[in-house]
Amino acid sequence: MARVTVEDCLEHIENRFALVMLATERARELRRRSSRIFPSSNKEAVHALREIAAGFVLFDERSKEKLSQSLGLAEMEAEDRLGG
């Protein structure tokens, strides 16, 4: 199987930070014995990236909210609306 690249993943994810967050979460799920979407002998981190590059793993709304909170975007948007 060909190597998975960051560019392959960024076709489905909006930025590198979001990619790291999503891949980390998926790799943790795989480590906890979550079922793999397709079979492979790769380690969890590589397999997570392969699933993302194939378009099988995407952000849901809960994940987007968690990402916004970790980046502090919700607070910045509120300040902008208030003119702060």
N, C-alpha and C positions, 0 to 999 in steps of 0.2 A: 504494500500500500504506500502511496506517495506521502511525502511529509505534509503535515498540516502547517499552514503559516498564519501569522497574525492577519495578514491581508485577506486570507480566505474567510476568517471569522468576522472581520470588520465589514464584510458585505451584508451581514445580518445584524450586527450590533453597532450602535451609534458612535461609540468612542472606545479608546483603549482602556480607560478606567472602568467603564461599564463591563467590558470584556473580562477584565481581571476579576471583578466582583462575581459575575455570572459563572465563569469557569471555576472559581474557587468553590462556590456553593454547589455546583454540579459534581465536582470532584469529591467533596465531602459526602454528598449523597451516595455516590458510587462506593466510597470507602465504607459507608454504613450498610453496604450490601443492597443498595437499590438496584433494580434490574437495569441492565444496559439496553439501549434502544436497538443496537445491532452488535453482533459478537465481535470481539477483538481480544488480543492478548496484551494490549497496551496497558500501561499503568493508568491509574484513575485520572491524573491531570491531562495526559495526552488524549485519553478517550473522551474526556469532557470537551476538549477543544475540537476533536473530530465531530462530535455531536453538534456543537455550535456551528462549525463550518458547513455542516450538511444541512443546517437550517432546522434541526429537530428541537433544539433548546433555545427558547426565547425568553425575554423578560415578560412577566405578568405584572399587573398593576401593583401588587404587594411588593414585588422586587423593585419596581421603579420608585415607589415611595421610600423604601429602605435606602436606596441609592441617593435620593434627594436629601434625606435626613443626614446621611453620612457626609455628604458634601456641603451641608448647610444651605442648600438652595431654597428650601421652604422659607427660612428666615430672611434670606436676601430678597426674595420675591415680595414678601410681606412688607419689608422696609421700603422697597421701591414703590409699592402701591400707596404707602402712607407718605411718601415724599421724604423719607429719612435718608 
